[in-house]
Amino acid sequence: MSKSRVSLGRRGEKLAAEELCRQGYTVVSRNWRCRLGEVDLVARKDAAWTFFEVRTRRGRMYGTPEESVTEDKLQRMVDVAQMYLADHAINAHEVDWQVGFVAVEMDRTGRLMRIDVYENLY
């Protein structure tokens, strides 16, 4: 992955974390990895856990951030979330948890155009 894409992704994740905090979430973990994949942001709001994928786009050449999340990706997010809970000795059947998504869109100069939080995708 190119340096500029990595930089764009990191900036998007930072903006997403700030937006989640504004919405009452506490970010617990960033870029948690396991053998099944990665979760960008793990956050809590009240007693509920949310596992967020962050997709950042500059311009619409490759579509919107929302268009980049496939059914396969959603299933992988669920699998990684369950692995996170198990790894942290949290019983997935005893806590509220969900998978979410944050869409970050910037213009070609890097100015934030919008940031949308989608909850409860699973």
N, C-alpha and C positions, 0 to 999 in steps of 0.2 A: 504494500500500500504506500502511496506517495506521501511525502512529508506534509504536503498541503492538505491532503485528505485526513491524515491523522490529526493535524492541527484543527481542522474544521470540526471533526468529530469531538475532540476534547472541548472545544468552545461550546458546541451544542450541548454536551453533557453538563458543562458548568451552568449554562443558562437554564437547562431543564431542572437541575438541582435547585437553583435559586427560585424558579417558578413553583416547584413543589413545596419548598419552604414557605413561600408566600401563601400557598393554599392550605397550610396547616400540617404538612408532612414533616417528618424528621428523617433525613437521609441517614441510613444505618450503614450502608456499604456501597462502594463504587467498584465497578468492573470485577465482580466476583466471578471466578472461573472454576470450572470443574471439567471432568472428562467429556461431559455432554455439551458444553458450550459456556456461554458467558451471559451474565445479567448486568446491564449497564448501571442501574440504580436500584437498590433495595431500600424501600422507605416504609415508615410506619405512620399511621394516622389513627389516633386512639389505640385500640387493640388490634387493628387490622394491618396485615403485611401486604405490600404491593411490590411486585417485581416489574420494573419499567425497562422497556426497550426505548432507546432514544435514536431517532433518525433525523439527521440534519441534511438539508439540501441548500445549495446556493443556486438559485435559478430553477427553472423547470425543465431543463434540457433532458433530465432523466426522470421526469415525473415528480409527483408530490411525495413527501415523506410517507404519507398514508399508503400510497400505491406500492411501496416497497415492502410492506409487511404481508407475507403470504400465510396461507393456512399451515404450511410446513413450519414456518418460523414461529407462529403462535404455539404450535404443539411443542416445539423445541423449548420455547420460553416456559411452558408449563412443566416440562420435564426438568429443566434447570432449576426452577423454583422449588419443585419437590425435593431435588437434591440438596439445595441450600437449606431447606427446613430440616431435612434429615441430618445433614452435616453439623447443624447447630442444635441438635437434640430438641427440635421443636416438632411436635406431632401435628402433621398436616390435617389430621381429622379433628383436632381439638382447638385449632385457631382459625380465625378468619383470614383468608389470604386470596389474592387475586393477581391477575396479570394485567399490566397497563402499558401504555405507549405514550411517548411524548414526541410530537412533531415540531421540529424547529425549521423555520424557513428564513433564509437571508437573501438579500439582493446580491448582485454581482460584486458590490463593494464591501460586503460583509456586514451590512447594517441589518439588524433584526427586523424582519417583516411581520412574523407571527410566531407564536408558540402556543400549541394546543395540547392539553392533557386529556387522554382518553383512559378511563378507568374501567375495570371489570370486563375485560375482553374475554375472560374465561371464568 
